[in-house]
Amino acid sequence: MPAATAPTLKALAHPLRQKMLRALDSHGEANSTTIAKALGENTGTTSYHLRVLADAGIIEYIPEHSTGRERWYRTVPTDRRAPEYDSLPEEDKAAYDAWTQLRIPDELRLSQRMVDEYNKHGKWLNLSRSSAYYTVDDLEALFEDYISLLNKYGHSREDAPPNARRLHLRFFYLPDENQGA
């Protein structure tokens, strides 16, 4: 699956849309009215932003639940890997930067929660640290294997076994700060 596209990044680079996606992830399916109530927004605003997310392929319209003007939506599996920054046209770098800035506070909160709750969740929380020498080709292969494993073992809300829980998984790598480039 390719990295996020510029239209996807632009759609994701909005704080209300990020909140709406979290609400959809929590509720599974929703319409503009249920999202508006959950977030304290008006339905015109949520309806517009739901259409933007749908046009970007991040969520999808559910025709079998919709009647008249009431349109229901659900999230779809979307690859939200960041594209290679230097490959982006200048006009798309702003969307990428905005998307990144929106994500950082949530990522920091999630990391802090992992530290605070490490001994609270038993086998539902685990982590690993490692350091070794890799080439760029090694890292690209490792990352693709990681994505394949996520796809192999992860389930959608609809096909998840009864004992499955929604989990947050993160993977990153960065050079050792004590070793030059």
Sequence and secondary structure as in RCSB ss.txt:
>XXXX:A:sequence
MPAATAPTLKALAHPLRQKMLRALDSHGEANSTTIAKALGENTGTTSYHLRVLADAGIIEYIPEHSTGRERWYRT
VPTDRRAPEYDSLPEEDKAAYDAWTQLRIPDELRLSQRMVDEYNKHGKWLNLSRSSAYYTVDDLEALFEDYISLL
NKYGHSREDAPPNARRLHLRFFYLPDENQGA
>XXXX:A:secstr
     HHHHHHHSSHHHHHHHHHHHHHSEEEHHHHHHHHT  HHHHHHHHHHHHHTTSEEE GGG BTTB EEEE
         GGGS HHHHHHHHHHHHHHHHHHHHHHHHHHHTTTTSGGG           HHHHHHHHHHHHHHH
HHH   TTT  TT             TTS  
